[in-house]
Amino acid sequence: MKAIVLHQFGGPDQLVVKKTEIPDVKPGHVLVRTAACGVNYIDIYQRTGLYRVDLPYTPGLEGAGFVKETGDGVQGYAEGELVAWADCPGSYAEFVLVPQDRLVKVPKGIEPQKAAAVMLQGMTAHYLSNSTFKLRSDFTCLIHAAAGGVGLLLVQMAKRIGAKVIGTVSTAEKRTLALEMGADHVILYTQQDFESQVKKITDGKGVNVVYDSVGKDTFFKSLNCLAPLGYMVLFGQSSGKVGPFDLTVLNTKGSLFVTRPSLFHYISDRDSLQKRAKDVLNMVQKNQLKVHIAQTFSLSEASRAHIALESRKTAGKVLLIP
Ligand SMILES: NC(=O)c1ccc[n+]([C@@H]2O[C@H](COP(=O)([O-])OP(=O)(O)OC[C@H]3O[C@@H](n4cnc5c(N)ncnc54)[C@H](OP(=O)(O)O)[C@@H]3O)[C@@H](O)[C@H]2O)c1
């Protein structure tokens, strides 16, 4: 089969196409023929070595595809059935061996590309808005990179809850998209000072929560956007790592809370994975969650997909199609 292999950390050109053996089916695992692999920002952190993985490594954590074969002890999966996953390393490949407890069934009517597009980013938007900080209809949230993969899904989930949504984006096209997905206000943070804009929109009160995946460029100003007792949810670092800071700042800025969560802690057991995936996939099935696929690339073009995502050229989901 064809798979992408990373032999050393570095730029997108380190993602090399290789011919390898189809994995042997192991007990408790399901061999899946991949229909679509999700590209996520974490794949970039792993490729550059910011998040360490053992090399050689086949990147990709997410995908959807059709059951090819099941290992001993696996029950309930039929050959040809459509399944999806969000935390199985080695997903940039034509076949992926997924542990049974990390796999979910895709409800009828959802195409493989849509399923692959919402597993990791959809469950992230889900835990951020329901568990890390439970949004309410009387709350206002600030979502950075609101037209990104997670961003567009989080905007929609926050609006379904009834919260007021302020988004930030870098371009007018991304602004239009975030507004289409329901954001109430979208700030062009590359041209406008988002802190003063947020103050203006909220009549000086600030927001109850900031969902910040941009990190270095937005973190400290975002603290100034929070109302007293507000929550700073730092869940990514697309612009770079946030440096150390004096915790007293949280006191002086209004007894603020800060957290740095990861999806993998919110789907660590089978029940939480099943419940979150089911909620997200049901929303897609009922057309309550629109899936915006930014770009698809062939599996061999993984490096091009990384370049597109890193250079802020994409809005919504990036997929590789084997
Ligand atoms: N902790 C978790 O559980 C978890 C789970 C999933 C994803 N994440 C994080 O969430 C973030 C979004 O992931 P995603 O896969 O959905 O990516 P994405 O949002 O589609 O892409 C990243 C976006 O970040 C913005 N950005 C701002 N400054 C940037 C810079 N210097 N370089 C590159 N991008 C910049 C860009 O939007 P604009 O052009 O509009 O600025 C860009 O489109 C990532 O930081 C990722 O690590 C965290």
The ligand as an SDF file (V2000), in Angstrom:
LIG
                    3D

 48 52  0  0  0  0  0  0  0  0999 V2000
   -6.1320   21.0680   22.1200 N   0  0  0  0  0  0  0  0  0  0  0  0
   -6.9240   20.3750   21.3350 C   0  0  0  0  0  0  0  0  0  0  0  0
   -7.6420   19.4880   21.7740 O   0  0  0  0  0  0  0  0  0  0  0  0
   -6.9230   20.6710   19.8660 C   0  0  0  0  0  0  0  0  0  0  0  0
   -7.6240   19.8650   18.9790 C   0  0  0  0  0  0  0  0  0  0  0  0
   -7.6790   20.2480   17.6340 C   0  0  0  0  0  0  0  0  0  0  0  0
   -6.9890   21.3770   17.2000 C   0  0  0  0  0  0  0  0  0  0  0  0
   -6.2850   22.1020   18.1120 N   0  0  0  0  0  0  0  0  0  0  0  0
   -5.5850   23.3210   17.7180 C   0  0  0  0  0  0  0  0  0  0  0  0
   -6.5070   24.1890   17.1170 O   0  0  0  0  0  0  0  0  0  0  0  0
   -5.8500   24.9710   16.1520 C   0  0  0  0  0  0  0  0  0  0  0  0
   -6.6220   24.9010   14.8800 C   0  0  0  0  0  0  0  0  0  0  0  0
   -6.4280   23.6330   14.2900 O   0  0  0  0  0  0  0  0  0  0  0  0
   -7.0290   23.3370   12.8710 P   0  0  0  0  0  0  0  0  0  0  0  0
   -6.4820   22.0140   12.4640 O   0  0  0  0  0  0  0  0  0  0  0  0
   -8.4870   23.5600   12.9020 O   0  0  0  0  0  0  0  0  0  0  0  0
   -6.3050   24.4650   11.9870 O   0  0  0  0  0  0  0  0  0  0  0  0
   -6.9610   25.7620   11.3220 P   0  0  0  0  0  0  0  0  0  0  0  0
   -7.6450   26.5740   12.3630 O   0  0  0  0  0  0  0  0  0  0  0  0
   -7.7480   25.3380   10.1460 O   0  0  0  0  0  0  0  0  0  0  0  0
   -5.6680   26.4940   10.8010 O   0  0  0  0  0  0  0  0  0  0  0  0
   -4.9520   27.3540   11.6290 C   0  0  0  0  0  0  0  0  0  0  0  0
   -5.4610   28.7980   11.5370 C   0  0  0  0  0  0  0  0  0  0  0  0
   -4.8170   29.5500   12.5480 O   0  0  0  0  0  0  0  0  0  0  0  0
   -4.7470   30.8890   12.1450 C   0  0  0  0  0  0  0  0  0  0  0  0
   -3.4160   31.4400   12.3780 N   0  0  0  0  0  0  0  0  0  0  0  0
   -3.1390   32.5640   13.0720 C   0  0  0  0  0  0  0  0  0  0  0  0
   -1.8420   32.8120   13.0840 N   0  0  0  0  0  0  0  0  0  0  0  0
   -1.2440   31.8410   12.3740 C   0  0  0  0  0  0  0  0  0  0  0  0
    0.1100   31.5830   12.0210 C   0  0  0  0  0  0  0  0  0  0  0  0
    1.1080   32.3800   12.4110 N   0  0  0  0  0  0  0  0  0  0  0  0
    0.3780   30.4950   11.2660 N   0  0  0  0  0  0  0  0  0  0  0  0
   -0.5990   29.6830   10.8720 C   0  0  0  0  0  0  0  0  0  0  0  0
   -1.9150   29.8710   11.1760 N   0  0  0  0  0  0  0  0  0  0  0  0
   -2.2460   30.9560   11.9220 C   0  0  0  0  0  0  0  0  0  0  0  0
   -5.1130   30.9410   10.6480 C   0  0  0  0  0  0  0  0  0  0  0  0
   -6.4160   31.5160   10.5570 O   0  0  0  0  0  0  0  0  0  0  0  0
   -6.5150   33.0570   10.0980 P   0  0  0  0  0  0  0  0  0  0  0  0
   -5.9120   33.0890    8.7200 O   0  0  0  0  0  0  0  0  0  0  0  0
   -7.9420   33.3890   10.1030 O   0  0  0  0  0  0  0  0  0  0  0  0
   -5.6930   33.8230   11.0920 O   0  0  0  0  0  0  0  0  0  0  0  0
   -5.1180   29.4910   10.2320 C   0  0  0  0  0  0  0  0  0  0  0  0
   -5.9980   29.2500    9.1690 O   0  0  0  0  0  0  0  0  0  0  0  0
   -4.4020   24.4980   16.0890 C   0  0  0  0  0  0  0  0  0  0  0  0
   -3.6280   25.3470   16.8970 O   0  0  0  0  0  0  0  0  0  0  0  0
   -4.4940   23.1170   16.6930 C   0  0  0  0  0  0  0  0  0  0  0  0
   -3.3290   22.6900   17.2770 O   0  0  0  0  0  0  0  0  0  0  0  0
   -6.2350   21.7620   19.4060 C   0  0  0  0  0  0  0  0  0  0  0  0
  1  2  1  0
  2  3  2  0
  2  4  1  0
  4  5  1  0
  4 48  2  0
  5  6  2  0
  6  7  1  0
  7  8  2  0
  8  9  1  0
  8 48  1  0
  9 10  1  0
  9 46  1  0
 10 11  1  0
 11 12  1  0
 11 44  1  0
 12 13  1  0
 13 14  1  0
 14 15  2  0
 14 16  1  0
 14 17  1  0
 17 18  1  0
 18 19  2  0
 18 20  1  0
 18 21  1  0
 21 22  1  0
 22 23  1  0
 23 24  1  0
 23 42  1  0
 24 25  1  0
 25 26  1  0
 25 36  1  0
 26 27  1  0
 26 35  1  0
 27 28  2  0
 28 29  1  0
 29 30  1  0
 29 35  2  0
 30 31  1  0
 30 32  2  0
 32 33  1  0
 33 34  2  0
 34 35  1  0
 36 37  1  0
 36 42  1  0
 37 38  1  0
 38 39  2  0
 38 40  1  0
 38 41  1  0
 42 43  1  0
 44 45  1  0
 44 46  1  0
 46 47  1  0
M  CHG  2   8   1  16  -1
M  END
$$$$
